[in-house]
Amino acid sequence: MNQKDNIRIGLFGFGTVGQGIYSVIGRARNAHAEIKRICVRDVCKPRKVACDPGLLTDKASDLLDDPEIDLIVELIDDADASYQIVTSALRRGKPVVSGNKAMIAAHLPELIELQRETGTALLYDASSCGSIPVIRNLEEYYDNDLLLEVKGILNGSSNYILSQVFDHGRDYDSALARAQELGFAESDPSRDIDGIDSLFKLIIITVHALGVYVAPSEIFTYGIRTIKDCDIRYAREKRVKIKLVAQVVKVSESEFTMFVMPEFVVKSRYIYSVDDEYNGVVIRGECYDRQFMFGKGAGSLPTASSILSDVTARHYGYRYEYKKMGYAGRPAYTTDILLRVYLRSTGSQDIIGSLPFEKIHERYTSASCNYVIGDIRLSELIRHRRALSSPDIFLCNISRFFEEE
């Protein structure tokens, strides 16, 4: 293909991933793409990857209003600014590739409608699981209503921390510090360790898995921030690992549920062996049982490879069709399901006694740690999530419910 046939890219953001896509496009012989302009906040800022200074600008209009730019690639951290860039580009008829999961999860119904109105495509495979092509597979290979469940480890930072704890014997605080030192976790790791990053990815995945959008505020999300040595010790005694797991599951023909929680994972499960900064996704269906995808979920080059895949797809005119959103009888979201959980308290507050467990299977009380294994409605966890956010509390899912189903 001749140079004139290349996709000419306007790139917003030249941080870790932006520099990664710049490098990847430069080394990929069949990328059919070139970066024509890069918009950054500070054109004078020193960067690890050198580029022609003439490519840099701090004016968004230099990219959005340039008729020679065929595609906008948006890779910035600010969700509000990302929204403005993406919607402005789509309204101008410029297709977009984005990796901003927070923005997409918050605005996906509007973005889908805007694509329909303008006839312009938005691709975002890099927003979920880095180098693993989850969204494209759900759109194309699993484009039917036989899919029952998508479950997995969607955040590499929290998984690296838990791997250091369970595989290398580190305590939680030193594992977190090590993740920050290596760049797997930010200086403020809240979005990763509180499950918010996994939540955003799960929302996007659910739209492509079941054709239904659920707002972030409606989904129970619980992270690993409050895990303590007694929880780790309990897991080791039971010969399981604790993983931060996101899942969307059809619980009947007409209903599905979804949530993000730590989970006791037994050795026979695929995600038990997903360690370090890797992600792992299990897709289960009526006719094909379980299928497993594994790969790096974060980092400059893995994410850049996913961005490049979307760029190449646009070269051939690919767009998401959102077929399942048009299916008759789409399942409705429910939180009226019974979960089995481990709930530990180390404080004076009797949160365990205040929660409406329907059945207690195991109870332990000591001077330093109290826990129960019990059955409780997901709706009740949502209703009590403020109390559950106490630093003295840790909650962990036991996936027996779905295994029995």
N, C-alpha and C positions, 0 to 999 in steps of 0.2 A: 504494500500500500504506500502511495506517495505521501510526502510530508504534508501536502495540502489537505489530505484526507484525515489527518490527525485531529482528535478532539482537543480544542484549545480551552484550557482550564483557567478559571479565576479562583485562586485559593485564598480562603479566609482563615488565618491562623497559621503561624509558623513556629509552633512549639514542638514538643516531642513527636507527636504524630504527624504534624505538618512537615517537619523536616524528614520524617520517615517516608512519607509519600513522595516528597521531592527526590529523595535518594532512590526509591524503588522505581519510579518512573524513569529515572536516568539510567538505570541498569537493565530494565526490562526491554528486550529487543522488539517485542511485539505488543507493547502497551498501546500503540496507536493514540498516544496522548502527549501533549506538551503543556507545561505550565507557562501561561502568558503573563500573568500578573499575580502578585501576592499582597494581600492587605493585612497589615499588622498595626498594633497600637503605637509602636516605637520603631521607626525605620533605622535608628542608630544603635539599637541594642545589639551587643555581641551575641553571635550564635555559633553553635558547634558545627553546623553544616553551612558551608559557604555557598552563596549564590550571587548572581549578578545583581549589584545594588539597584540597577535600573528596573528590576522586576518589582521592587518593594514600593508600596504606597501606604499612606494612612487614611486614604479616602475610599469609603465603600463604593461611591458612585463611579470610581475609575474602573471597577469590575462590573458592577450591575448595569451600567449604561454603555459599556463597550460592545458594539455589535459584533466584533470579531471573537468574543468569548462565547463558546458554545455551552459550557457547563460550569456551574458553581460547585466547588467542593468546600464545605463549611466544617471547620475543625476547631472551634473555639469553646472555651469552658463556660462562658456566660450564657445561660439559657435564654434570658430576655433578648440579648443582642442576637443570639442565634435565631430566635423566632422572627425578628425583624428582617434579618438577612434572607432567611429561607422564604418567607412569605413575599417579600419584595421581589426576589428572583422568580418565583413561580408566577407572580402577576405580570412580570415582564416576558414570560414565555421562555425563561431559561431553566432547564432541568437542573436538579440539585442532588448532590450526594452529601449526606450529613452523618456525623457520628455522635451527635448530641442527644444522648438517651433521655436526659431530664426534660429537655424541650419537647422531644417527640412524644414521650409518655404523657405529658401534660396537655398537648394540643393535637393528638393524632386524629380525632374525628374531624376537626376543622381542616387539618392538612390533607386528609383524604378528600374532603369536599372541594377544597381549593384545586387539587389535582384534576378532579372531574370537571370543574368549571373552566379551567384554563387549558386542559388537555396536555398539561406539562407534568413530567414525572419527578418524583422524589424517591431516591433509594437510600437505604440506611442499614444495610447488613452489618456494618461495623459497629452499630449501636448496641448489639447484643452478642456477647461471647467472642469478641475479637475475631480471631482467624477461623472460627467454626461457622460454616454457612447455614445457620439454623433457619433464618427467615426465608432464604431462597428455597430451602428444602421443604419447609412448611407450605410455601406458596405453590411449588411445582410438583413435588413428589407425593406430598400428603394432602393434595387438593381435593379431599373428599371428606365425608362425615364419619369415617371409620375410626378417626383418631380419638383416643380415650384420655391420654395423659401426656404432659410434657413436664419433666422433673429433672432438676439438676443443680450443679454448682455453677453459678453464673458470675461469681465475683472472685477474681484471682487473688486480690489482696487478703481478704479474710481467709481464703483457703490456704494461702501461704502461712499465715499466722497459726492456724490450727494444725497444719502439717508440722511446723516447727515444734509445737507442743506435743503432739502425739507420736511423731516419728523421730524426734531429736531430743526430747526430754527438756526443752526449754519451758520456763514459766511464761504465762501469757504476756506480761509486761515486756520481758526481754525479747519475745518473739515479735511483738508489735514494733519495738524499737529497731529490730533487725530488718523488718519489712520496710520501715521508713528509710533506713540507711541505704537499702538497695534500690529505693525508688518504687517499690511495689505498693507502698501506702504513702498518702500525702502527710504533710506536717499536721493537718487536721484530718484524721482518718474517719470522721463521723459517717460519711456517706457509705463507706465500705463496711465498717464494723457494725453499724446499726441496721444494715440490710437494705438501705434506701437504693443503692446502686442496683442490687438484685431485683428490687421491686420495679424499678423503671424498665428493666429488661423484660421482666415477666409480663408486664402490661403490654409491651410491644409484641412479644411472642404470642400472647393470648389472642390478640386481634388476628394474627395470621394462622393460629392453630384452630380457633373455634369461630372466628368472625364476630367476636363480641368485645367491646371496649368497656373496661371498668376503671373508674377514676382512682388515683392513688389513695385518697382519703378513705375509700371504702374497703381497703384491703388490709388485713392484719399483717403487720410487719414487725419482726422481733429479731434483734441481732445478737452479737456475741460479746458486747461491751462488758457485761456484768459476770462473765464466766469466772469461776474461782477454782482453786486447787481441789476443793471437795467435789466439784462437778467432774473435773478431769479424772480424779481418783475413782469416782463411781463408774465412769465410762470404762476405764481400764479394767476394773473388777468384772464388768460385764462383757469384756472383750469386744467392745465396739469403739468406734471413733465418733466424735462430734463433728458434723459438717454443717455449714450454713446452706440450707437447701430452699430453693424456690420451686413451687409446683402449681400447675393448673390441672385439675382432674375432673372429668365427668363422673358425677356420683349417681346419675340416673340418665334415662333417655332425654329428660327434659331439663336437667339442672347440672351445673358445674360449680366447683369452688376453687379458690386460689389463695395462697398465702406464702409468706417467707418466714421461716423459723429455723433455728438450729435443730438438728435431728440426730438421734442415735442411729448410726448406720452400721449394719452388721457386715461381716466380711464377705458374704455371698453376693452383695449388691455391687453393681458396676462402679458406683461413685465412691465406694470405700477406698479404692486405689487411685483416685484422682487427687494428686498431691501437689504441693508447692503452688506456683501461680497458675496452674492449669485449670481449665473449665471442663466439665463433663455434662452432657445432656442425654437423658434417656427419653425416647419417644415410644409410647405404647399404643397399640391399636387393636381393633377387634380381630383382624385377620393375620397380622404380622407380629403379634406379641411385642417384644421389646427390641428396639434398635438403639445403638449407643454411638454418640459422637464425642470426640475428645480432642482437645487442642489448647494452645495458649490463648488465654482470654484477655490478655492485656499486653502492653508494651508497644514500643514504637513500630517495629517492623511487622509483628503479627497483625496489628490493627491496620497498618498501611497496606498490607496485602489484601485485607478485606475491602478497604477503600478502592484499591486498584481493580479488584474484581467488579465492583459496582461501576467504576469508570469504563471498564471494558464492556460490561453489559450494556451501558448506554451507547457505546459505539455501535452496537447491533440493535439499538432501539428498544431494549428491554424495559419493562415497567411492571410494577406490582398490579395485579388485577383485583385483589381483595374479593375473590370469588365467594368465599364463605360468608361474607357479609350479606350476600344476596340469597343465601340458602333459606328455604322454608323450615320452620321448626328449629331455629337456632336455640341452644340451651340458654336458660336464664341463670344468672349468678345467684348463689345462695350461700349463706353463712350458717344455716340451720343444719349443721352436721356435727357428729360426735367425734371428738379427737381424744386420743390417749396421750397424756403429757407427763413429763417429769417437771415438778415445780419445787424449787429449793429456795429457802429463806434463811438468811443469817442475821436478820435484824429483830428488833423487838416487836415490830408491827406484825399482827397475825393475818397476813394476806392469805395464807393457806386456808384458814378457817372462814374467811369472808367470801371465798369464791364458791359458786354453786356447783360443786362436783356432783355428778350423778352417781358415780361409784368410785370408791377408793380401793385400789388393789394392793397398795403397799404404803406404809407410813414409817418414817424414821425420825426420832427426836433425840437431840443431844444438846450439850451446852453451847456448841459452836455452830451447829448446822441442823436444819430441819428440812425434810423433803417428803413429798407424796408422789406416788404414781396413781393417776386418776383419770377418769373420763369426764370431759367437759365439752360443752357446745362452743364452736368457734365464735358464734355470736356473743357469748359471754366473755370470751377473751377480748373481743373488740370493745365490749361495754366496760371492761375493767382495765383497759390498756394503760390508763394513766397510773393506776396503782402498780401495774406490772412493770412500769418503767423505773421503779425504785432501784438504786444501786445495790440493794440488799437481796434482790430477787434474780433468779435465773430460770428460764423456761426452755424446755427442750421437747420436741415432738417425738413420739414413738409411732412409727408408720404402720402399725399393725392393722389399723382400720382399712387402709387401702389394699393391703395384702390380702385381707379376708375378703374384701369385695371382689 
